[in-house]
Amino acid sequence: MAHSNSHKTSITKAHQSSSVSPLHRSGSTMMIRSSVEYQIDQRIYQLYENLRACNPSVLIMVNALNVVIRQYPALGPVITTCSDLECFIAAVTAYEEEAEL
């Protein structure tokens, strides 16, 4: 008698709960806000590129970046808002242009 496996793995897995809250919008796009500055170096750039290659959710990517940012405060503040993430990405883009990557 053949045994069939009735248990199928779901393509969409439920995410485990996290102690980190999702990114919050920083307010109206018309609101003028002081820009957050990030100092991109080779190690944070390489982490960012490795994460992009894995294509994780934005929240997972930000959490991973924040682990390093917390360890090296000179890189800049932790990413907590969409605006912070946009500033981080702009800093990465500027780093790429300066390093001709």
Backbone as CSV, one residue per row, in Angstrom:
resi,resn,N_x,N_y,N_z,CA_x,CA_y,CA_z,C_x,C_y,C_z
1,MET,0.836,-1.174,0.000,0.000,0.000,0.000,0.889,1.247,0.000
2,ALA,0.646,2.118,-0.923,1.454,3.326,-1.040,1.056,4.318,0.035
3,HIS,2.046,4.995,0.577,1.806,5.999,1.612,1.894,7.377,0.977
4,SER,0.862,8.145,1.098,0.910,9.494,0.546,1.137,10.486,1.669
5,ASN,1.888,11.455,1.352,2.172,12.491,2.337,1.155,13.606,2.155
6,SER,0.223,13.702,3.065,-0.824,14.714,2.938,-0.376,16.078,3.452
7,HIS,0.783,16.148,4.071,1.304,17.417,4.582,2.077,18.119,3.484
8,LYS,1.614,19.265,3.090,2.323,20.059,2.075,2.936,21.276,2.736
9,THR,4.102,21.630,2.266,4.758,22.828,2.765,4.153,24.039,2.074
10,SER,3.771,24.991,2.860,3.183,26.209,2.316,4.270,27.093,1.725
11,ILE,3.964,27.705,0.600,4.921,28.627,-0.016,5.039,29.892,0.819
12,THR,3.932,30.315,1.386,3.957,31.521,2.214,4.020,31.112,3.671
13,LYS,5.144,31.333,4.274,5.339,30.972,5.665,4.917,32.137,6.546
14,ALA,4.352,31.817,7.663,4.009,32.863,8.626,5.297,33.378,9.237
15,HIS,5.412,34.679,9.337,6.616,35.269,9.926,6.547,35.154,11.433
16,GLN,7.684,34.874,12.028,7.754,34.828,13.477,7.634,36.235,14.013
17,SER,7.124,36.330,15.223,6.978,37.654,15.816,8.351,38.258,16.047
18,SER,8.406,39.555,15.995,9.661,40.269,16.139,9.509,41.343,17.192
19,SER,10.574,41.632,17.892,10.539,42.699,18.881,10.772,44.056,18.229
20,VAL,11.050,44.056,16.933,11.299,45.294,16.203,10.037,45.670,15.458
21,SER,9.601,46.897,15.630,8.396,47.324,14.931,8.727,47.683,13.494
22,PRO,7.743,47.559,12.597,7.990,47.884,11.193,8.331,49.366,11.009
23,LEU,8.856,49.669,9.835,9.191,51.061,9.546,7.939,51.919,9.561
24,HIS,8.072,53.088,10.097,6.955,54.017,10.150,7.187,55.141,9.158
25,ARG,6.134,55.577,8.550,6.241,56.731,7.667,6.615,57.933,8.513
26,SER,7.449,58.764,7.977,7.941,59.899,8.749,7.015,61.102,8.652
27,GLY,5.917,60.984,7.938,4.965,62.082,7.836,4.696,62.421,6.396
28,SER,4.082,63.541,6.184,3.727,63.995,4.848,4.975,64.167,3.996
29,THR,4.840,63.863,2.714,5.973,64.045,1.816,6.285,65.523,1.624
30,MET,5.365,66.363,1.966,5.586,67.802,1.835,6.313,68.361,3.071
31,MET,6.370,67.587,4.130,6.989,68.054,5.354,8.506,68.137,5.166
32,ILE,9.083,69.231,5.543,10.529,69.391,5.458,11.125,68.822,6.731
33,ARG,12.043,67.914,6.568,12.662,67.229,7.704,14.170,67.269,7.525
34,SER,14.848,67.424,8.622,16.306,67.416,8.510,16.747,66.039,8.039
35,SER,17.690,66.019,7.160,18.175,64.791,6.553,19.086,64.044,7.522
36,VAL,18.910,62.738,7.560,19.762,61.882,8.379,20.984,61.540,7.548
37,GLU,22.157,61.544,8.159,23.381,61.243,7.426,23.928,59.883,7.832
38,TYR,24.347,59.130,6.834,24.964,57.830,7.045,26.354,57.846,6.432
39,GLN,27.304,57.265,7.143,28.677,57.146,6.655,28.853,55.715,6.143
40,ILE,28.790,55.547,4.854,28.899,54.224,4.258,30.373,53.858,4.120
41,ASP,30.715,52.659,4.604,32.064,52.144,4.406,31.946,50.796,3.698
42,GLN,33.077,50.171,3.444,33.084,48.928,2.665,32.264,47.825,3.329
43,ARG,32.356,47.688,4.644,31.647,46.569,5.301,30.131,46.746,5.263
44,ILE,29.618,47.962,5.484,28.162,48.156,5.440,27.671,48.090,3.996
45,TYR,28.504,48.561,3.062,28.142,48.466,1.652,28.060,46.999,1.223
46,GLN,29.037,46.192,1.634,29.040,44.776,1.265,27.845,44.052,1.876
47,LEU,27.503,44.373,3.115,26.319,43.789,3.746,25.068,44.156,2.958
48,TYR,24.954,45.425,2.598,23.795,45.894,1.824,23.696,45.143,0.498
49,GLU,24.808,44.992,-0.197,24.803,44.284,-1.486,24.465,42.801,-1.308
50,ASN,25.010,42.171,-0.271,24.696,40.766,-0.010,23.216,40.587,0.313
51,LEU,22.678,41.497,1.093,21.252,41.432,1.415,20.395,41.621,0.166
52,ARG,20.779,42.575,-0.671,20.018,42.794,-1.914,20.018,41.548,-2.776
53,ALA,21.141,40.845,-2.819,21.236,39.628,-3.627,20.303,38.541,-3.097
54,CYS,20.077,38.528,-1.784,19.175,37.538,-1.181,17.706,37.924,-1.349
55,ASN,17.447,39.185,-1.618,16.100,39.710,-1.820,15.152,39.434,-0.641
56,PRO,15.563,39.824,0.585,14.675,39.618,1.731,13.588,40.691,1.769
57,SER,12.673,40.584,2.708,11.698,41.650,2.894,12.446,42.902,3.373
58,VAL,11.829,44.039,3.195,12.463,45.298,3.622,12.728,45.267,5.121
59,LEU,11.789,44.740,5.883,11.950,44.706,7.334,13.152,43.854,7.739
60,ILE,13.324,42.701,7.115,14.476,41.846,7.432,15.771,42.545,7.048
61,MET,15.765,43.212,5.903,16.964,43.927,5.457,17.317,45.045,6.436
62,VAL,16.321,45.815,6.833,16.563,46.921,7.764,17.041,46.387,9.109
63,ASN,16.443,45.305,9.586,16.888,44.720,10.860,18.353,44.305,10.790
64,ALA,18.754,43.682,9.701,20.153,43.261,9.541,21.087,44.468,9.493
65,LEU,20.708,45.488,8.743,21.529,46.705,8.680,21.634,47.354,10.058
66,ASN,20.511,47.379,10.781,20.515,48.015,12.103,21.397,47.288,13.108
67,VAL,21.563,45.977,12.962,22.475,45.238,13.847,23.880,45.820,13.724
68,VAL,24.323,46.044,12.497,25.664,46.591,12.270,25.720,48.060,12.676
69,ILE,24.686,48.813,12.341,24.669,50.242,12.692,24.734,50.419,14.210
70,ARG,24.058,49.559,14.963,24.127,49.646,16.435,25.532,49.335,16.949
71,GLN,26.229,48.420,16.278,27.587,48.071,16.702,28.596,49.163,16.366
72,TYR,28.320,49.918,15.307,29.228,50.972,14.843,28.451,52.274,14.698
73,PRO,28.187,52.969,15.808,27.365,54.187,15.785,27.865,55.274,14.837
74,ALA,29.153,55.264,14.489,29.691,56.280,13.577,29.071,56.160,12.185
75,LEU,28.460,54.998,11.872,27.813,54.827,10.562,26.571,55.695,10.438
76,GLY,25.923,55.985,11.566,24.717,56.799,11.553,23.678,56.222,12.496
77,PRO,22.508,56.845,12.541,21.451,56.365,13.438,20.782,55.101,12.881
78,VAL,20.161,54.326,13.770,19.430,53.152,13.302,18.308,53.611,12.377
79,ILE,17.942,52.745,11.463,16.905,53.048,10.472,15.555,52.720,11.095
80,THR,14.732,53.756,11.303,13.431,53.543,11.938,12.257,54.020,11.094
81,THR,12.530,54.857,10.111,11.444,55.385,9.273,11.762,55.153,7.803
82,CYS,10.760,55.302,6.985,10.968,55.210,5.534,11.951,56.280,5.080
83,SER,11.857,57.453,5.684,12.769,58.544,5.339,14.215,58.176,5.685
84,ASP,14.418,57.543,6.833,15.761,57.084,7.207,16.297,56.105,6.164
85,LEU,15.446,55.171,5.740,15.869,54.185,4.743,16.215,54.866,3.426
86,GLU,15.418,55.847,3.029,15.717,56.588,1.804,17.048,57.311,1.915
87,CYS,17.344,57.885,3.070,18.633,58.559,3.282,19.780,57.552,3.229
88,PHE,19.573,56.368,3.814,20.597,55.329,3.782,20.879,54.918,2.340
89,ILE,19.825,54.679,1.564,19.999,54.265,0.169,20.679,55.362,-0.639
90,ALA,20.337,56.621,-0.369,21.001,57.734,-1.056,22.491,57.757,-0.707
91,ALA,22.828,57.470,0.549,24.239,57.428,0.957,24.971,56.273,0.270
92,VAL,24.292,55.131,0.112,24.890,53.993,-0.588,25.140,54.363,-2.052
93,THR,24.175,55.024,-2.670,24.313,55.456,-4.067,25.490,56.414,-4.221
94,ALA,25.615,57.359,-3.296,26.742,58.308,-3.333,28.065,57.569,-3.153
95,TYR,28.087,56.573,-2.263,29.293,55.771,-2.048,29.675,55.035,-3.319
96,GLU,28.693,54.464,-4.003,28.948,53.747,-5.262,29.544,54.684,-6.311
97,GLU,28.994,55.902,-6.384,29.484,56.857,-7.374,30.909,57.302,-7.053
98,GLU,31.175,57.558,-5.774,32.520,57.994,-5.378,33.546,56.887,-5.566
99,ALA,33.145,55.647,-5.264,34.060,54.515,-5.390,34.072,53.929,-6.795
100,GLU,33.237,54.515,-7.676,33.087,54.053,-9.056,32.790,52.551,-9.111
101,LEU,31.797,52.146,-8.309,31.381,50.736,-8.286,30.273,50.462,-9.277
